[in-house]
């Protein structure tokens, strides 16, 4: 267990961008709900929604996301999948396709996700790579309580507009608790720090509580 904890810390520190000077900071609040449906022994369909209260006008104001994802287990603990999301904010709307690979090893889970993002203002898709590592540790014998920690890096692979940034664009760190409410329902409360990297101006740093409910059918 100590080796796993050390590995997660090292990955997070390596991926963490340098501290921003005079970064613009704000506080947000996110609420999300998801339903995971076991379609077969190897296939799972997940439908999720998210409501994001964002006071920072540079972020585009309040945002709403709806997404569906299909995952197929190719070998034990290894899944491939893909899906589609619709994202609407006060500033714009987005159609988003994604493909992903998820690997689980004990309490440690890694996910690689490739996204194609279509915006109203751009003729071409924005390609984005997301690398995520999560560690979940049960806190009691009944496994009704768990501690959760995660880090995720976002990389823009191309430009939709000449001024867009490529490379590392966003980094998230999360820490919190998960509570099993029943055999099919979990609740999770996280604190997330999100840093958006910007060229030629201060980064934006968002601090937010994130409450989510997850059903398994």
C-alpha positions in Angstrom: 0.0 0.0 0.0 2.8 2.4 0.8 4.4 1.8 -2.6 1.1 2.6 -4.3 0.7 5.8 -2.2 4.3 6.8 -3.1 3.6 6.1 -6.8 0.5 8.3 -6.8 2.4 11.2 -5.1 5.2 11.0 -7.6 2.9 11.0 -10.6 1.0 14.0 -9.2 4.1 15.9 -8.5 5.6 15.2 -11.9 2.4 16.3 -13.7 1.8 19.4 -11.5 2.5 22.6 -13.4 4.7 25.3 -11.9 2.9 27.7 -9.5 1.3 30.6 -11.3 2.4 34.1 -10.4 -0.6 36.3 -9.4 -3.0 33.7 -10.6 -6.7 34.6 -10.9 -8.6 32.5 -8.4 -12.3 31.8 -7.9 -14.6 29.4 -6.1 -17.0 27.1 -7.9 -19.5 24.3 -6.9 -20.2 21.1 -8.9 -23.0 18.6 -8.6 -23.1 15.4 -10.7 -25.2 12.3 -11.1 -24.4 9.0 -12.9 -26.1 5.7 -13.6 -24.0 2.7 -14.6 -25.9 -0.2 -16.3 -24.4 -3.6 -16.6 -25.4 -4.5 -20.2 -23.5 -7.9 -20.1 -20.7 -9.6 -18.2 -18.2 -7.5 -20.1 -20.1 -4.4 -21.1 -21.2 -1.3 -19.0 -23.1 1.8 -20.1 -22.8 4.9 -18.0 -25.1 7.9 -18.3 -24.0 11.0 -16.3 -24.9 14.6 -15.9 -23.2 17.5 -14.2 -24.3 21.0 -13.1 -21.4 23.4 -12.5 -21.9 26.8 -10.8 -19.0 29.0 -12.0 -18.8 32.6 -10.9 -15.7 33.4 -13.0 -17.0 34.9 -16.3 -13.7 34.0 -18.0 -14.8 30.3 -17.6 -18.0 30.9 -19.6 -20.4 31.1 -16.7 -22.6 28.2 -15.4 -22.1 25.0 -17.3 -24.3 21.8 -17.9 -22.9 18.5 -19.2 -24.7 15.3 -20.3 -22.6 12.3 -21.3 -23.0 8.6 -22.3 -20.1 6.2 -22.2 -19.8 2.5 -23.2 -17.0 0.4 -21.7 -16.0 -3.1 -22.7 -13.7 -5.4 -20.6 -11.2 -6.9 -23.0 -9.3 -8.8 -20.2 -9.9 -8.7 -16.4 -9.4 -5.1 -15.1 -8.8 -3.6 -18.5 -11.6 -1.8 -20.3 -11.8 0.1 -23.6 -14.7 2.4 -24.5 -16.1 5.5 -25.9 -19.0 7.9 -25.9 -20.5 11.3 -26.6 -21.2 14.4 -24.5 -23.1 17.6 -24.9 -21.9 20.6 -23.0 -23.7 23.9 -22.7 -22.5 27.1 -20.9 -23.6 30.7 -20.9 -20.9 31.5 -23.4 -21.0 28.6 -25.9 -22.0 25.0 -26.5 -19.9 21.9 -27.3 -20.3 18.5 -28.9 -17.7 16.1 -27.6 -16.7 12.5 -28.7 -14.3 10.5 -26.6 -12.4 7.1 -26.6 -10.8 5.7 -23.5 -8.7 3.0 -21.9 -9.2 2.2 -18.2 -6.8 -0.1 -16.2 -7.5 -1.1 -12.6 -4.9 -2.6 -10.3 -6.1 -3.1 -6.7 -7.0 0.4 -5.3 -5.2 2.2 -8.2 -7.0 3.1 -11.4 -5.6 4.9 -14.5 -7.6 6.3 -17.4 -6.4 7.6 -20.8 -9.1 9.5 -22.6 -8.9 11.1 -26.1 -11.5 13.7 -26.9 -12.7 15.4 -30.1 -14.4 18.7 -29.2 -16.6 20.6 -31.6 -17.4 24.3 -30.9 -19.7 26.8 -32.6 -16.8 29.1 -33.2 -14.4 26.6 -34.9 -14.6 24.6 -38.1 -12.3 21.9 -37.0 -12.3 19.6 -34.0 -10.1 20.4 -31.0 -8.3 17.2 -30.0 -7.6 16.8 -26.3 -5.7 14.1 -24.3 -6.6 13.5 -20.7 -4.4 11.3 -18.3 -6.0 10.5 -15.0 -4.8 8.4 -12.0 -7.0 7.7 -9.0 -6.4 5.9 -5.7 -9.3 4.6 -3.6 -8.6 3.3 -0.1 -11.3 1.6 2.1 -11.5 3.1 5.6 -13.4 0.4 7.4 -13.9 -3.4 7.2 -17.4 -3.1 5.7 -16.0 -0.8 3.0 -18.8 1.7 3.5 -16.3 4.6 3.7 -13.4 5.1 1.3 -10.8 7.9 0.9 -10.3 9.0 -2.7 -7.4 10.9 -4.3 -6.8 11.7 -7.9 -4.8 13.7 -10.4 -5.6 14.5 -14.0 -3.7 16.4 -16.7 -5.3 17.8 -19.9 -3.2 18.3 -23.1 -4.5 20.2 -26.1 -3.1 18.5 -29.2 -4.0 21.1 -31.8 -5.4 24.6 -32.3 -8.9 25.5 -33.3 -7.9 29.2 -33.5 -4.5 30.8 -34.0 -4.3 32.0 -30.4 -5.2 28.7 -28.8 -2.7 26.9 -26.5 -1.2 23.5 -27.3 0.4 21.2 -24.7 -0.5 21.1 -21.0 -3.7 23.2 -20.6 -5.3 22.1 -17.3 -4.4 20.2 -14.2 -6.7 18.9 -11.5 -6.1 17.5 -8.0 -8.9 15.9 -6.1 -9.2 14.6 -2.5 -12.3 13.5 -0.6 -14.5 10.7 0.8 -16.9 8.2 -0.7 -19.8 6.7 1.2 -21.8 3.6 0.1 -25.4 4.4 0.9 -26.8 1.1 -0.4 -25.9 -1.9 -2.6 -26.5 0.3 -5.6 -25.9 3.9 -4.5 -22.7 5.8 -3.6 -22.2 9.4 -2.6 -18.9 11.2 -3.0 -17.7 14.6 -1.8 -14.4 15.9 -3.1 -12.4 19.1 -2.9 -10.9 19.8 -6.4 -8.2 22.3 -7.3 -8.2 23.1 -11.0 -5.4 25.1 -12.7 -5.8 26.4 -16.2 -2.5 27.3 -17.9 -2.6 30.5 -20.0 0.1 32.1 -22.2 1.1 35.7 -21.6 -1.3 36.2 -18.7 -1.9 34.8 -15.2 -3.3 31.3 -14.9 -6.8 30.7 -13.5 -7.1 28.5 -10.4 -10.5 27.2 -9.3 -11.3 25.8 -5.9 -14.5 23.8 -5.7 -16.5 21.3 -3.6 -17.8 18.5 -5.9 -20.8 16.3 -4.7 -21.7 13.3 -6.9 -24.2 10.5 -6.7 -23.6 7.2 -8.5 -26.1 4.4 -9.1 -25.3 0.9 -10.3 -28.0 -1.1 -12.0 
